[in-house]
Amino acid sequence: MKKSFRHLLLAFGLGSALSAQAQTTTEWPQQPITLVMTFPAGSGVDVVARQIQEPLGKLLGQPVVIDYKPGAAGNIASEFVARAKPDGYTLVFGTAATHGSNAALYKNLSFDVETDFVPVAPILDVSNVLTINPDVIDVKSIKEFVDLVKANPGKYNFASTGNGTGTHMAFAEFNSRLGLSMIHVPYKGGPEAMTSVLKGETCCIMNQVQTVLTHYKAGKVRLLGVTTAKRVSAVPEVPTIADSGLNGSKGFDSSIWFAVFAPKGTDARAVQKLNQAIRTVLESPETRAKLEAAGNSVRIEYPEQFKTTVRANRAKWAEVVKAARITID
């Protein structure tokens, strides 16, 4: 009798486990999906997330809710999702910084940016552009900028959206490769950093094309060079930094990507379904046109492809951090 009862309990437990697994895979999603944002509202990451939020929710049949947890260069949001239940309902909107350079910059992270996450899908590649306030530093080319800064080491301040962010790392790589000495002024996010440049509190920033485009068209800032290997269609008149021909600029490519990650242990079938939905959204002519008009390039990869991308990105930024001797407590 006891043996039969024990078998009944085991059978019941197995049935419950299988039922739970089925609910998180074949029936996923059955409730709203939370996309945890690594940076503040109004940042470049947020703008992109909002452009895919509604169409992604329609495809999945459940609303996608954005939850802002900015701070510590995205580490607060990343840690929250790393510890979240791996049921496919809590995701993080990360970047090449949050899931790349942060691993080299922060020595005491409570999570591993590679093993504690499942790479779901990239969204796009983002070009930064060297953006200056001409009232503070009146130059018209990369060469003039470099010559002036070299002649005045430690005089000019550059802004970033925070320690370890993509804007910080892009400028750090630029300064390291071209031998410049500048003072880094980190801000809490994109809006604050951009405001500092507009007000002349800092001379310049390596910010996303989509973030500076409005100010550029209004004549408030000057764009000297994009950080990508090729020119950006939204601002075709702006050369690449590599085009400058300066010593150290050859092959310069400091673009970053935005992407979606899930906690480790998330069922592969839920990951595949989400990846497929994201790819479908990005392949929509309307969505692609909106993203590319802002100076971005859509990146479409399957989970395994993206996993390789993430690993290569970590290695690249580890080298930059070492060469630039960047340390963050």
N, C-alpha and C positions, 0 to 999 in steps of 0.2 A: 504494500500500500504506500509506504514511504517512498519506495523507488519510483512508483508510478507518479506520485505527486511531484517528486524531484524532476522527472522527465517532463511533466506538464509545465513546470516553472521554466525549465530550459527552453522548451518549445515556445512558450509565451515570450520569453526574453528575446529569442532569435527572431520571432515574428515582429516584435516591436522594433528591433534594430533594422530589419529589412524595410519595414514601413517607413521609418525615419529616413533611411537612405534614399528610398524612392521619392520621398517628398522633397529632398534637397537636390535631386537630379532630374528625373524625367518630368516631375511636376514643377520644378523650379522655373520661375519665381511665383510664389503664392502670396507675397506681401511686398510693400514698398522696399526699394533698394536704397541704402544710404551711401552716398559718395562723399567721403570725408576729404575736405579741402585742406591742402597743406599751407596755403597762403591766404591773405585777407581778401575780403570782397573787393572787387574792382581791380585786382591784380590780373596779369596776363593769363595766368592759369585759370582763374575764375571765369574770365571772359570766354575762353575756349570751352570750359566745362558747361557753361550755360548754353552755348550754341549746339551742343549735342544732347543736352539733358532731355528736352521734350521729345525729339524723334526717337531717342533710345528707349524712353519710357513707353512710347506707343508700340514699338516693335516687341518689347518684352511683355507688354500687357500689364505693367505695374509702374507706378510713378517712381521717378528717380529723384531723391531728396538730397540736396547739398547741405552738408553740416560743416561749418567752419571751425577748424581747430589750428589756427596759425601759430607760429612761434618756433624759435630755435631752428631756423632754416628748414622747416618742415618736419623736424624730428618729433614734435608733439603729436601731430596727426599720424605719423608713421607708427609710433609706439602704440597709439590707441588701436590702430587696425591690426598691428602684429599680435595684440592680445585679444582681439575680438573673436567671437565664435566663428569658425570657418564654415558657415552655412551659405555663403554667397550673397548675403544681405548687407554686409558691411565691407566696403571697398575703399581704397585710397587713391586719390588723383595725384600721382607723383610726377617727378621730373628726373632728368639726368643728374640733377644735383642731389635731390632727396634720396635717390636710390643708386647713386654713383659716387660723386665726390665726397658726400657726407661720411662715407665709410673710412675715407682716408683722413678727413679733417677732425672727426670727433673720435677720440680714443676710448671713451667710456660709454658708448651707446648700450642701452639695455636690450637691444635687439640686433639681429644681423640682417642687413638690407637685402641679402641674397637668400639665405636659407629660411628666413621667417616669412617670406612672401612668395606668392605664385604670380609670375608675370602674366597678366591676362591679355593685354593688347596695347600697343602704342597708339597714339592719336595723331600726332604730327611732329615734324621737325620745326624748330623755331630758330629764326635768325636774330641774333642781337646786332645792333648797329652802334658804332661809336657816335654818340650824340653830344653836341657841345652847345653851350650858351655863348654865342659870338660876342656878347658884351663882356664876358669874363676872359675868354681865350679866343681872340680873333684870328683864326687860321682857316684856310680853305681846303686843305688836303691832309692826308695822313703824314706825308713828309714834313709839312710845315708844323704839324702838331708835335711830331717826334723831335724835330729840331728845337722847338721852343721849350718843351718839357726837359729835354736833355741839358739845355742851357740854364735851366732853373730847377735843379734837383730839390725835391721836397717842398716846392712852392705851391703846386696845384693839388687840389682835393678832388677825388672822384667819388661819386655816389654809387651805392649798390642797394639792392632790395633786402640786404641782410647778409651777415657772415655766412659764407659757404654756399650762397645761392648761385644760380647760373650767371647772373649779372656780375657778381663778385669774381667768380672763377674765370669768366671770359676776360675781364680786365687784368686779373692777376697773370693769366697766360700771356696776354699782350705785353704787359710791362716786363715780364720775365724774358720773353723772347727778343724784345727790342731794347732792353737795357734801360728802362725808365724807372725813376724814383718818384713816386707819387704817394699822397696820403689817402688811405681808404676811409670813407665815412659810411658806415652801414646804417640803413634805416629799417623800420619795421615791415615795410612792404613797398610795392611798386608806386602807389600814389604819392606817398611821402618822399620817396627818392626822386621821383620826377619833379615834384614841387620844389625840391631843393635846387635842382638844376635851373628851373624856370626863374627862381628868385635870385639866382646867382650865388647861393650859399656854397655850391660846389660848381666846378667848371664843366663837368661832363659825366656821362654814364654809358655803359655798354648795355643798353636796354633793348627789349624786344621791339621789332619793327612795328607790330600791331599796337604797341603801347605809345610810341612816339609819333605815329603817323599823323594824327590830328594836329599836334603842335607843330610838326614839320610843315604841313600844308598851310598853317596859319602864319608861318614865317617866324615862329618863336625860337626855333632851334635849327641847328645846321647838322646835317648828317655827313660824316666823313668816309665811312667804310663799313660794309657789312662783314660779319664774322664767318659767313659761310664760304665754301669753296667756289660757289657760283653766285652771280648777281641775283637779286631778289626781284621777282616780277612786279611787286607792288611799288618798288622804287628802283627801276632799271637804270636810272641815271647815277646811282650811287655805286662806286666801285667796290670791289672786295678789298679787304686789308692785304691779301696776298698780291693784289694788282700793284701795290705801291712799289714793289721791287726792292724794298729796304732790307738790309741785312737782318735776318731773323723772321721775316714775314713770309718767306716762301712756304707754300703749303698750309698756311694758317687756316684752320677750320675749327671754330669754337662754337658750333651750333649745338643746341640741346633739344631733347624731345620731352613731350608730355605723354603720360601713359596711365593706365589703370592697373592696379595690383590688388590681389586678394590675400587673406591670411593663409599661411601654410596649412595644408590639410583640407583645403577646399576641394570638393569633388571635381574630378577632371571633366565630367560631363557638363557640370554647371559652368565651368571655366570655358569650355568649348562653345557652349550656347551663348555666353556673354561675348566672347570673341567674335563669333559670327554676327551677332547683332551690331557690335561696334563697327565691324568691317562693312556691313550693309549701310549703316548711317554714313560712313566716310565715303562710300562709293556713290552716294546720292549726288547728282550734279549740283543741286542747290546748296547742300552743305559744303561740298568741296569748294565751290565758287566763293562762298562766304569766308571760309578759312584761308584760302589762297589769296583773296583780295586784300587780306590784312598782312600779307607777307609771310605766311606759313606754307609748309609743304606737307601734305597728307602722307602719313606713313602707315602702310597696311602690312601687317605680319601676323602669322599664326603664333600661338603660344610658344612653341618650341623655337621658332625663329627669333621671337622677341627675347627669349631667355638668353640666347647667344648674344644678342645686342646688348643686353644689360651687363653681361659678364665682360664684354669688350669695353664697354663704357666705364666700368669700375677701374679696369686696368689703365685706361687712358688718363683718367683724372687723378689716379694715384701718382702717375708720373709727373703731371702738372703740379700737384701739391708739393711733391718732393723738390722739383726744379725751382719752384717759386718760394720754397721754404715757408709755406703758410702754416700757421699753427692757430688753433682755436681751443680755448679752455672749455 
